[in-house]
Amino acid sequence: MSIPPVTRRNFLSTAALGSAALGLLPRGASAETAAVSKSLPDWFSSQTEWDTASFNHLLRARRTVKQLFDVTAPDGEMLTAHVHNALTGLERGFGIPKEKILVVAALRSGATILNFDDDAWKKYELGAGYTVKDPATGKPAERNIYFASTLAPDGKYASDDPNDPRSIESDTSLQAIQRRGVQLLCCHAAVEAIAGYAVERLKLQASQETVARDLVAHRLPGVLVVPSMVSAIPMLETHGRFAYLRL
């Protein structure tokens, strides 16, 4: 199931901050403010709402290979399989040292829910809302089934052979690819849509703004939030020189 579309008005209230909020405008350029109704809440009134330093670090990082995965489906195992394949191929097939590789996973649309912890999944019934079943129960997931590593909870793997099922390459968790240095990105415009959908679907008394802030507060460790993924992706491609791959 795809998330409801972000309304133009809600999107503009966030995206108007765009490149100015990320500190990426060329010197001498001025930021244009989108015409937005004053009745709309100004959720992000300052640059402190965004981790500009971390995003700029991605853009400016010097690596031999910088790869960007554009992910829309809430399927964590599919994502980790492709990422492992890319990293292992680059390291062991092409001989590129792992410290010379930078991979970013841009999680948007339905894939945005992969960014949230177990508490958020249970509270907002994300498994039921986005048709994700827990293999342990066969019912809609009330936890982020894709995050925690069951193969190596402590981060210690029994083998470093990529063909060994005990190696990190066989670990299908999001935690595993984070351990390999992958940066997960979360789209705030999609968070807004998910929040609005939750309010409507669950008949919540909380506002869309309150739910969106709560979801952001319950993102997984290390997840970087950007104003909108459809604006962050071209910045990563053009200014960061990331190679783009749509999953």
C-alpha positions as CSV (number, residue, x, y, z in Angstrom):
1,M,0.0,0.0,0.0
2,S,1.4,3.4,-0.9
3,I,1.2,6.3,1.5
4,P,-1.3,9.1,0.8
5,P,0.1,11.8,-1.4
6,V,1.6,14.8,0.3
7,T,-0.7,17.8,-0.3
8,R,0.9,20.7,-2.2
9,R,0.2,23.0,0.7
10,N,1.8,20.8,3.3
11,F,4.7,20.1,1.0
12,L,5.4,23.7,0.4
13,S,5.3,24.5,4.2
14,T,8.3,22.2,4.5
15,A,10.0,22.4,1.2
16,A,10.1,26.1,1.1
17,L,13.1,25.8,3.4
18,G,14.8,23.5,0.9
19,S,18.3,24.3,0.0
20,A,18.4,27.3,2.2
21,A,17.8,25.2,5.3
22,L,20.5,22.8,4.2
23,G,23.0,25.6,3.7
24,L,23.6,24.6,0.1
25,L,22.8,27.8,-1.9
26,P,25.7,29.2,-3.9
27,R,27.4,32.3,-2.5
28,G,25.6,35.4,-3.4
29,A,22.3,33.6,-4.1
30,S,19.1,34.5,-2.3
31,A,16.5,32.0,-1.1
32,E,13.0,32.5,-2.5
33,T,10.2,32.0,0.0
34,A,7.2,30.1,-1.3
35,A,3.9,31.7,-1.0
36,V,2.2,29.8,1.8
37,S,-0.9,30.7,3.7
38,K,-0.2,32.2,7.0
39,S,-2.7,29.9,8.6
40,L,-0.4,26.9,8.0
41,P,1.8,25.9,10.9
42,D,5.4,26.8,10.5
43,W,6.8,23.5,11.8
44,F,10.4,24.3,10.9
45,S,11.2,27.9,11.6
46,S,14.9,27.7,11.8
47,Q,17.9,25.7,10.4
48,T,18.3,24.1,13.8
49,E,15.5,21.7,12.8
50,W,17.8,20.0,10.2
51,D,21.2,18.4,10.7
52,T,22.8,20.5,8.0
53,A,26.3,19.4,9.0
54,S,25.7,15.7,8.4
55,F,24.0,16.3,5.1
56,N,26.8,18.6,3.9
57,H,29.2,15.9,5.0
58,L,27.6,13.5,2.6
59,L,27.8,15.9,-0.3
60,R,31.5,16.8,0.4
61,A,32.8,13.4,1.4
62,R,35.7,12.3,-0.8
63,R,35.2,8.6,-1.8
64,T,36.2,6.5,-4.7
65,V,32.5,5.3,-5.0
66,K,29.4,7.1,-3.7
67,Q,26.2,5.2,-4.3
68,L,22.6,6.3,-3.7
69,F,19.7,3.8,-3.4
70,D,16.3,5.3,-4.0
71,V,13.9,3.1,-2.0
72,T,10.1,3.3,-2.0
73,A,8.9,-0.1,-0.9
74,P,8.7,-1.0,2.8
75,D,10.7,-4.1,2.3
76,G,13.9,-4.0,4.5
77,E,15.2,-7.4,3.3
78,M,15.1,-6.3,-0.3
79,L,17.0,-3.2,0.6
80,T,19.7,-5.0,2.6
81,A,20.2,-7.6,0.0
82,H,20.9,-5.0,-2.7
83,V,23.2,-3.0,-0.4
84,H,25.2,-6.0,0.7
85,N,25.6,-7.1,-2.9
86,A,26.8,-3.6,-3.9
87,L,29.3,-3.3,-1.0
88,T,30.7,-6.8,-1.3
89,G,31.0,-6.5,-5.0
90,L,32.8,-3.2,-4.7
91,E,35.1,-4.4,-2.0
92,R,35.9,-8.0,-3.1
93,G,35.1,-7.8,-6.8
94,F,36.6,-4.5,-7.7
95,G,39.1,-4.2,-4.8
96,I,37.9,-0.9,-3.5
97,P,38.7,-0.5,0.2
98,K,35.5,-0.1,2.4
99,E,36.7,3.2,3.7
100,K,36.6,4.5,0.1
101,I,32.9,3.6,-0.3
102,L,29.9,5.7,0.8
103,V,26.4,4.3,0.4
104,V,23.2,6.2,1.2
105,A,19.7,4.7,1.3
106,A,17.1,7.3,0.6
107,L,13.9,5.9,2.2
108,R,10.7,7.6,0.9
109,S,7.1,6.9,0.2
110,G,6.1,3.6,1.9
111,A,9.8,2.8,2.7
112,T,9.7,5.8,5.2
113,I,8.3,3.5,7.9
114,L,11.6,1.5,7.9
115,N,13.1,4.5,9.6
116,F,11.0,4.2,12.8
117,D,11.6,2.1,16.0
118,D,9.4,-0.5,17.5
119,D,7.4,1.9,19.7
120,A,6.3,3.9,16.7
121,W,5.4,0.8,14.8
122,K,3.2,-0.4,17.6
123,K,1.7,3.0,18.6
124,Y,0.7,3.9,15.0
125,E,0.0,0.4,13.8
126,L,2.4,0.8,10.9
127,G,2.4,-2.9,10.0
128,A,-1.4,-2.9,9.5
129,G,-1.4,0.4,7.7
130,Y,1.3,-0.6,5.2
131,T,0.7,-4.4,4.9
132,V,3.8,-5.6,6.7
133,K,3.4,-8.9,8.5
134,D,5.5,-10.2,11.4
135,P,6.9,-13.6,10.4
136,A,6.9,-14.6,14.1
137,T,3.1,-14.1,14.4
138,G,1.7,-14.0,10.9
139,K,-0.1,-10.9,11.9
140,P,0.4,-7.2,11.0
141,A,3.8,-6.2,12.5
142,E,3.8,-4.2,15.7
143,R,7.5,-3.8,15.6
144,N,10.1,-2.9,13.0
145,I,10.9,-6.4,11.9
146,Y,13.7,-5.2,9.6
147,F,15.9,-3.3,12.1
148,A,17.5,-5.5,14.8
149,S,20.1,-8.1,14.0
150,T,19.3,-11.6,15.2
151,L,22.5,-13.0,13.6
152,A,24.8,-10.8,15.6
153,P,23.0,-8.7,18.3
154,D,26.3,-7.7,19.7
155,G,27.8,-6.8,16.3
156,K,30.2,-9.8,16.4
157,Y,29.9,-12.1,13.5
158,A,31.2,-15.7,13.5
159,S,32.8,-15.4,10.0
160,D,34.1,-12.7,7.6
161,D,33.6,-15.0,4.6
162,P,30.8,-13.5,2.5
163,N,29.8,-17.0,1.5
164,D,29.3,-18.0,5.1
165,P,25.7,-17.6,6.4
166,R,27.2,-16.4,9.7
167,S,28.9,-13.4,8.1
168,I,27.5,-9.8,8.0
169,E,26.8,-10.2,4.3
170,S,24.1,-12.7,5.3
171,D,22.6,-10.4,7.9
172,T,19.3,-9.1,6.5
173,S,18.8,-6.4,9.1
174,L,19.0,-2.7,8.7
175,Q,21.4,-2.7,11.6
176,A,23.8,-4.8,9.6
177,I,24.0,-2.3,6.7
178,Q,24.4,0.5,9.2
179,R,27.3,-1.4,10.6
180,R,28.8,-1.4,7.2
181,G,28.6,2.4,7.1
182,V,25.3,2.9,5.2
183,Q,23.5,6.2,5.9
184,L,19.7,6.0,6.1
185,L,17.8,9.1,5.0
186,C,14.2,9.9,6.1
187,C,11.9,12.1,4.0
188,H,10.0,14.6,6.3
189,A,7.4,15.3,3.6
190,A,6.6,11.6,3.7
191,V,6.6,11.6,7.5
192,E,3.9,14.3,7.3
193,A,1.8,12.1,5.0
194,I,2.2,9.1,7.3
195,A,1.2,11.2,10.3
196,G,-1.9,12.5,8.5
197,Y,-2.8,8.9,7.5
198,A,-2.4,7.7,11.0
199,V,-4.6,10.4,12.4
200,E,-7.3,9.6,9.9
201,R,-7.0,5.8,10.0
202,L,-6.8,5.4,13.8
203,K,-9.1,8.3,14.6
204,L,-6.5,10.0,16.8
205,Q,-7.1,13.1,18.8
206,A,-3.6,14.3,18.2
207,S,-2.8,16.7,15.4
208,Q,-0.9,15.7,12.3
209,E,1.9,18.0,13.5
210,T,2.1,16.3,16.8
211,V,2.2,12.8,15.3
212,A,4.8,13.8,12.8
213,R,7.1,15.2,15.5
214,D,6.6,12.0,17.5
215,L,7.5,9.8,14.5
216,V,10.7,11.9,14.0
217,A,11.5,11.5,17.7
218,H,11.2,7.7,17.3
219,R,13.4,7.3,14.3
220,L,16.1,4.7,14.4
221,P,19.6,5.6,15.6
222,G,21.7,7.3,13.0
223,V,18.8,8.1,10.6
224,L,19.1,11.6,9.0
225,V,16.0,13.5,8.3
226,V,15.8,15.7,5.2
227,P,13.0,18.2,4.3
228,S,11.9,16.2,1.2
229,M,13.6,13.3,-0.5
230,V,12.7,14.4,-4.0
231,S,14.8,17.5,-3.4
232,A,17.6,15.7,-1.4
233,I,18.2,13.1,-4.1
234,P,19.1,15.6,-6.9
235,M,21.3,17.5,-4.4
236,L,23.1,14.2,-3.7
237,E,23.4,13.4,-7.4
238,T,24.6,16.8,-8.7
239,H,26.5,18.2,-5.7
240,G,27.5,15.0,-4.0
241,R,28.3,13.0,-7.2
242,F,26.4,10.0,-6.0
243,A,25.6,7.3,-8.5
244,Y,21.8,6.8,-8.5
245,L,20.0,3.5,-8.4
246,R,16.2,3.1,-8.0
247,L,15.0,0.0,-6.1
